[in-house]
Amino acid sequence: MAEATDARIKANASQTDLERHAIGLPAVTAQSAALIGPAVGAVAGIAFVTTFAGAATPLAFLIGLVICLCIAVVIGEYAKRLPSAGSFYTYLTQTFGAKTGFVTGVLLFGAYLLLFPFQLDFFGNFVAGLFPSLGSGVWVFFSLALIAVSTTLGILGIKPSLRTGLIGLAFEMSVLTIFSLIIIFQGGAHGNTLQTFNPASSLHGNSGLMTAVVYTIFAFVGFESATTLGDEAINPRKTIPRSVLLTTLVVGVFFVVVSYAVTIGYGTSVSEIKALGAAPAPFNTLADHFGNGVLSAFVNLAVISSFIALDIVTVIALSRVLWKMGKDRLLPSALAKVNRHQSPWVASLVACVFAVVVSVVGGEVWQPLNFASWLSYFATLFFIGAYILISVGLFWFIWKGYRNEFSWWRHGLLPLVSLVSVGWVLWGNIHPYPPAPLYWFIYGTVAAIILSILFAVYQDRKDHERMLFAGQLMADVEAEESNAIEE
């Protein structure tokens, strides 16, 4: 059985060989930033963060930036020594063993499953907000249009579309940066102020600020995706760590600037902040007001194009992982079918149906924006679980395998700061509990981790190699996104 599994692993590797040493720092950074979807992160993040952080929304994004920079340094230390497309799975398997690697794979795969219906619900709500005369229920049709376009492109072959994703990245960041600077230079509603960086400005005190930071970390999700390009980057031991840091810093500053502009654009009073949180399309409203209507169309196009690009790569990532699982009989073999474009069409349709059912049912029952907010919170907890494992693991990884390179500063203090920062956010979400139903997702995350640990122990005893392969496949979801954009 083990020999047969080894053969399957080697066969799978031969089908996914990548062009080595093909891309440099600018390309790696651009692809990593594209997977964050800065326009989506800004629009979705601000919509959720203001509900808890109020006028302190820019502060929440600044805290999120600092935390993600700490995590980026930790990731970079791993990437210097393990420049592999396996990313987190490889790092933690090498540190703690296959079972921990499997749990990491579950966390990453689960997070991306949750992000898929989130994209549809938020997109549908966003576009419906641009056409209020059509009624609230029209959001479903916009969501279905997005998934139809993304899935069709995924089935027919999408390389040309994905190449435009990097052009779209420059477009969306340029438009929203210009939009933000116009508001800042005009002084917003009542002038520029540092009150937006005062914790006392939070609508719900420190606990509200900590809950808000979870959403800011959600906005950064994808900053670590440069690590999946380790097999293709030029001089990956230097390029990948630098790219992770550069991506985090550039996109983080972008988020802080945009969130500051939007906050002062509406005003920092409680009533104005509540108006911002309740607005169906706040960016559109501000663009009309401060840009005399000229900016509005560009802002909307930037957000829509960002959502389309993200949804395309999500279809690609999930369908390829499902295809691999079907090919190895971890899931029904029908998922392994490909069409004449060599696209896993059955797996793409299954991913599409999953996203549609979850997003439509959840959105109709709880309202699309509410449901999208819950999905993003839940998904971020999964990512935070992976970030905690990475932070805990670095000390032991270096001490065990690279003791002559060990530094108490880089491999002791920095991962400790990363761990404490993430732990601080988690504690702020546990004590006191966030409002329902958010606290249920904390229990759900803990349950998912415990169940994956139990399954890993069981599967490791039954078939160690198969458990290794399953964990790698689930962790491949992020690598598939990166590979899709590069192709």
C-alpha positions in Angstrom: 0.0 0.0 0.0 2.8 2.4 0.9 4.6 1.7 -2.4 1.5 2.3 -4.4 0.9 5.6 -2.6 4.5 6.6 -3.2 3.9 6.0 -6.9 0.8 8.1 -6.9 2.7 11.0 -5.2 5.5 10.8 -7.8 3.0 10.7 -10.6 1.2 13.7 -9.3 4.5 15.6 -8.9 5.4 14.9 -12.5 2.1 16.4 -13.7 2.7 19.6 -11.8 6.3 20.4 -12.5 6.9 24.2 -12.6 9.3 26.3 -14.5 12.2 27.0 -12.2 13.8 30.4 -11.6 11.5 32.2 -13.9 10.2 35.2 -12.0 11.9 38.0 -10.0 11.0 40.1 -7.0 8.6 42.5 -8.8 6.6 39.7 -10.4 6.4 37.6 -7.2 5.3 40.7 -5.2 2.7 41.6 -7.8 1.2 38.1 -7.9 1.1 37.9 -4.1 -0.6 41.3 -3.9 -3.1 40.3 -6.6 -4.2 37.4 -4.5 -5.0 39.7 -1.6 -7.4 41.7 -3.9 -6.7 45.1 -2.4 -9.9 46.7 -3.6 -12.0 43.8 -2.3 -10.0 43.8 1.0 -10.5 47.6 1.4 -14.2 47.6 0.6 -15.2 44.4 2.4 -12.8 45.1 5.3 -14.0 48.7 6.0 -17.7 47.6 5.7 -17.1 45.0 8.5 -14.5 46.8 10.6 -16.5 50.0 11.1 -19.3 48.0 12.7 -17.0 47.3 15.7 -14.1 49.8 15.6 -16.2 52.9 14.6 -14.0 55.9 14.0 -11.0 53.9 15.1 -11.2 51.8 11.8 -7.8 53.1 10.5 -6.2 52.2 13.9 -7.6 48.6 13.5 -6.0 48.4 10.0 -2.7 49.7 11.4 -2.8 47.1 14.2 -3.6 44.4 11.5 -0.6 45.7 9.5 1.8 45.4 12.4 0.6 41.9 13.3 0.9 40.7 9.7 4.4 42.2 9.4 5.4 40.1 12.4 3.9 37.0 10.8 5.6 37.9 7.5 9.0 38.0 9.2 8.4 34.5 10.7 7.3 33.2 7.3 10.3 34.7 5.7 12.6 32.8 8.0 11.0 29.6 6.9 11.1 30.5 3.3 14.8 31.2 3.4 15.4 27.5 4.3 12.4 25.8 2.6 11.7 27.6 -0.6 9.0 25.2 -1.7 5.6 25.6 -3.3 4.3 23.5 -0.3 4.4 26.7 1.8 2.8 26.3 5.3 2.2 22.5 4.8 5.9 22.0 4.1 7.0 24.3 6.9 5.0 22.6 9.6 5.5 19.0 8.4 9.2 19.6 8.6 8.9 21.2 12.1 6.4 19.0 13.9 5.7 16.1 11.6 3.0 14.9 9.1 0.1 15.1 11.5 0.6 18.8 12.1 1.0 19.3 8.4 -2.3 17.6 7.8 -4.1 19.9 10.4 -2.6 22.9 8.6 -3.9 21.6 5.3 -7.4 21.3 6.8 -7.2 24.8 8.1 -6.1 26.3 4.8 -8.6 24.3 2.7 -11.5 25.1 5.1 -10.6 28.8 5.0 -10.7 29.0 1.2 -14.0 27.0 1.2 -15.5 29.7 3.4 -14.1 32.5 1.2 -15.8 31.2 -1.9 -19.5 31.9 -0.9 -18.3 35.1 0.9 -17.2 36.5 -2.4 -20.6 35.9 -4.0 -22.6 37.3 -1.1 -20.5 40.5 -0.7 -20.3 41.0 -4.5 -24.0 40.6 -4.9 -24.8 43.0 -2.1 -22.2 45.5 -3.4 -23.5 45.7 -6.9 -27.2 45.6 -5.8 -26.3 48.7 -3.7 -25.4 50.5 -6.8 -28.9 50.0 -8.2 -31.2 50.5 -5.1 -34.3 50.9 -7.4 -34.1 47.3 -8.4 -34.9 46.1 -4.9 -33.0 44.1 -2.2 -33.6 40.7 -3.7 -31.7 41.4 -6.9 -28.3 40.7 -5.2 -28.8 37.0 -5.9 -28.7 37.6 -9.7 -25.5 39.6 -9.5 -24.0 36.8 -7.4 -25.1 34.1 -9.9 -23.7 36.2 -12.7 -20.3 36.4 -11.0 -20.1 32.6 -10.4 -21.3 31.9 -13.9 -18.6 34.0 -15.5 -15.9 32.6 -13.3 -16.9 29.0 -13.7 -17.3 29.3 -17.5 -13.9 30.9 -17.8 -12.5 28.2 -15.6 -14.0 25.4 -17.7 -13.0 26.9 -21.1 -9.5 27.9 -20.2 -8.6 31.2 -18.5 -4.9 32.0 -19.0 -5.6 35.2 -21.0 -8.1 36.4 -18.4 -5.7 35.7 -15.5 -2.8 37.6 -17.2 -5.0 40.7 -17.1 -5.3 40.2 -13.3 -2.0 41.9 -12.7 -3.0 44.8 -14.9 -6.2 44.9 -12.9 -4.2 45.1 -9.7 -2.4 48.2 -10.8 -5.7 49.7 -11.9 -7.7 49.0 -8.7 -4.9 50.3 -6.4 -4.3 53.4 -8.5 -8.0 54.3 -8.6 -8.6 53.8 -4.8 -5.4 55.6 -3.9 -6.4 58.6 -6.0 -9.9 58.4 -4.5 -8.4 58.4 -1.0 -6.0 61.3 -1.6 -8.8 63.5 -3.1 -10.8 63.0 0.1 -7.8 63.6 2.4 -6.7 66.7 0.5 -10.2 68.1 0.8 -10.3 67.3 4.5 -13.2 64.9 4.5 -16.4 65.9 6.1 -14.9 68.0 9.0 -11.1 68.1 8.4 -8.2 65.7 8.9 -7.9 64.3 12.4 -5.7 61.9 14.5 -8.8 60.8 16.4 -9.1 57.9 14.0 -6.0 56.4 15.6 -7.4 56.8 19.2 -8.6 53.5 20.7 -11.3 55.5 22.6 -12.9 56.1 19.2 -14.0 52.5 19.0 -17.7 52.0 19.0 -17.5 49.0 21.4 -14.3 49.7 23.4 -11.3 47.5 23.3 -13.2 44.3 22.7 -14.8 45.9 19.6 -11.4 47.0 18.4 -10.0 43.4 18.8 -13.0 42.0 16.9 -12.4 44.6 14.2 -8.7 43.5 13.9 -9.9 40.0 13.0 -11.5 41.5 10.0 -8.4 43.6 9.1 -6.4 40.4 9.1 -9.0 38.9 6.8 -8.3 41.8 4.4 -4.6 40.8 4.4 -5.3 37.1 3.6 -3.1 36.2 0.7 -0.1 38.2 1.8 1.8 35.0 2.4 1.0 33.5 -1.0 4.4 34.5 -2.4 5.7 31.4 -0.5 3.9 29.1 -3.0 6.1 30.5 -5.8 9.3 29.2 -4.1 9.9 26.7 -7.0 9.7 29.4 -9.7 11.3 32.5 -8.1 14.8 33.6 -9.0 17.0 33.2 -5.9 13.9 32.1 -3.8 15.8 32.1 -0.5 16.0 35.9 -0.8 13.2 36.8 -3.2 10.4 35.1 -1.3 11.0 36.6 2.2 11.5 40.1 0.7 8.3 39.7 -1.4 6.2 38.6 1.6 7.4 41.6 3.6 7.1 44.1 0.7 3.6 42.8 -0.2 2.4 43.2 3.4 3.9 46.6 3.8 2.6 48.1 0.5 -0.9 46.7 0.8 -1.0 47.4 4.5 -0.2 51.1 4.0 -2.8 51.1 1.2 -5.5 49.8 3.6 -4.6 52.3 6.3 -4.8 55.3 3.8 -8.0 54.1 2.2 -9.7 53.4 5.6 -8.6 56.8 6.9 -10.0 58.6 3.9 -13.4 56.7 4.0 -13.7 57.4 7.8 -13.1 61.1 7.7 -15.1 61.3 4.4 -18.2 60.3 6.3 -17.2 62.0 9.6 -16.1 60.6 13.0 -19.2 61.2 15.1 -21.2 58.2 16.2 -24.1 59.0 13.9 -21.8 59.5 10.9 -20.0 56.2 11.6 -23.2 54.4 11.9 -24.3 55.9 8.6 -21.0 54.6 7.0 -21.6 51.1 8.4 -25.2 51.1 7.1 -24.4 52.5 3.7 -24.9 49.9 0.9 -22.2 51.5 -1.3 -20.1 53.9 0.8 -17.3 54.2 -1.7 -19.7 55.1 -4.4 -21.3 57.7 -2.2 -18.0 59.3 -1.3 -16.8 59.2 -4.9 -19.9 61.0 -6.0 -19.5 63.6 -3.3 -15.8 64.4 -3.4 -15.1 63.6 -7.0 -18.2 65.3 -8.5 -19.4 62.1 -9.9 -16.3 61.5 -12.1 -14.6 59.0 -9.7 -17.7 56.9 -9.0 -17.6 54.8 -12.2 -13.8 54.1 -11.8 -14.2 53.1 -8.2 -17.0 50.7 -9.0 -15.0 49.2 -11.9 -12.0 48.7 -9.7 -14.0 46.8 -7.1 -15.9 44.7 -9.6 -12.8 43.8 -11.6 -11.1 42.8 -8.3 -13.9 40.6 -7.3 -14.0 38.9 -10.8 -10.3 38.2 -10.7 -10.5 36.8 -7.1 -13.5 34.6 -8.0 -11.8 33.2 -11.0 -8.7 32.1 -9.1 -10.8 30.7 -6.4 -12.7 28.5 -8.9 -9.3 27.4 -10.3 -7.8 26.7 -6.9 -10.7 24.7 -5.5 -11.5 22.8 -8.7 -7.8 21.7 -9.1 -7.6 20.5 -5.5 -10.9 18.6 -5.9 -9.6 17.2 -9.2 -6.4 15.9 -7.5 -8.5 14.3 -4.7 -10.8 12.6 -7.3 -7.7 11.4 -9.2 -6.4 9.7 -6.1 -9.8 8.4 -5.0 -9.9 10.5 -1.9 -13.1 11.8 -3.4 -15.4 10.3 -6.1 -13.4 9.6 -9.3 -15.8 11.6 -11.4 -14.1 14.8 -10.1 -10.9 13.7 -12.1 -12.6 14.2 -15.5 -11.2 16.9 -17.7 -12.4 18.3 -21.0 -10.6 19.1 -24.3 -9.2 22.3 -22.7 -7.6 20.0 -20.0 -9.8 21.7 -17.5 -11.4 19.7 -14.6 -15.0 20.6 -15.6 -16.7 18.3 -13.2 -14.7 19.6 -10.2 -15.4 23.2 -11.4 -19.1 22.6 -11.5 -19.1 21.0 -8.0 -17.2 23.9 -6.6 -19.7 26.2 -8.3 -22.7 24.4 -6.9 -21.3 24.4 -3.4 -20.7 28.2 -3.5 -24.1 28.9 -5.0 -26.0 26.8 -2.5 -24.2 28.2 0.6 -24.2 31.8 -0.5 -27.8 31.9 -1.7 -29.3 30.0 1.2 -27.2 31.9 3.8 -27.8 35.2 2.1 -31.5 34.8 1.9 -31.9 33.6 5.5 -29.6 36.1 7.2 -29.1 38.8 4.6 -26.1 38.7 2.2 -23.9 41.3 4.0 -24.5 39.7 7.4 -23.7 36.3 6.1 -20.6 37.5 4.2 -19.4 39.1 7.5 -19.8 35.8 9.4 -18.0 33.8 6.7 -15.1 36.2 6.6 -14.8 36.1 10.4 -14.9 32.3 10.4 -12.4 32.0 7.6 -10.0 34.4 9.4 -10.0 32.2 12.5 -8.8 29.3 10.4 -6.0 31.4 9.0 -5.1 32.6 12.5 -4.8 29.0 13.5 -2.3 28.4 10.8 -0.4 31.6 11.7 -0.2 30.5 15.4 1.3 27.2 14.3 3.9 28.9 12.2 4.8 31.3 15.0 5.1 28.5 17.5 7.1 26.3 15.1 9.9 28.6 14.0 11.8 28.5 17.3 11.8 24.7 17.3 12.5 24.4 13.5 15.6 26.6 13.7 16.8 25.1 17.0 16.4 21.5 15.7 17.7 21.8 12.2 19.8 25.1 11.9 21.2 25.6 15.4 24.3 27.3 14.1 22.1 30.0 12.5 19.9 30.4 15.6 19.3 34.0 16.7 17.4 34.9 19.8 16.2 38.1 18.1 15.0 36.6 14.8 14.0 33.1 15.9 13.1 33.8 19.6 11.7 37.3 20.1 10.1 37.9 16.6 8.0 34.7 16.6 7.1 35.4 20.3 5.9 38.9 19.2 3.9 37.4 16.4 2.4 34.8 18.7 1.6 37.3 21.4 0.0 39.7 18.8 -2.2 37.0 17.4 -3.0 35.7 20.9 -3.9 39.2 21.9 -6.4 39.5 19.1 -7.9 36.1 20.0 -8.2 37.0 23.7 -9.9 40.2 22.7 -12.5 38.0 20.9 -13.0 35.6 23.7 -13.0 37.9 26.7 -15.6 39.2 26.6 -17.3 37.1 23.9 -18.1 38.9 20.6 -21.9 39.2 19.9 -23.7 36.2 18.5 -23.2 34.4 16.2 -19.5 35.3 16.0 -18.6 33.4 19.2 -20.1 30.2 17.7 -17.4 30.3 15.0 -14.7 30.3 17.7 -16.1 27.0 18.9 -16.4 25.8 15.3 -12.7 26.5 14.7 -11.7 24.7 17.8 -13.9 21.7 16.8 -12.4 21.6 13.3 -8.9 21.5 14.8 -9.7 18.8 17.2 -11.5 16.6 14.6 -8.6 17.1 12.1 -6.1 16.0 14.8 -8.2 12.9 15.6 -8.5 12.0 12.0 -4.8 12.6 11.4 -3.9 10.2 14.2 -6.3 7.6 12.9 -5.2 7.9 9.3 -1.5 8.0 10.2 -1.8 4.6 11.9 -3.9 3.2 9.0 -1.9 4.6 6.0 0.8 7.2 6.8 1.6 8.0 3.2 -2.0 8.5 2.2 -2.4 10.9 5.1 0.7 12.8 3.9 -0.8 13.1 0.4 -4.2 14.2 1.6 -2.7 17.0 3.8 -0.6 18.2 0.9 -3.6 18.3 -1.5 -5.7 20.4 0.9 -2.8 22.8 1.5 -2.4 23.1 -2.3 -5.4 25.4 -2.6 -3.3 28.6 -2.1 -0.6 27.3 -4.4 -3.2 26.7 -7.1 -4.2 30.3 -6.9 -0.7 31.5 -7.3 0.0 29.1 -10.2 -3.2 30.2 -11.9 -2.2 33.8 -12.0 1.3 33.1 -13.1 0.1 31.0 -16.0 
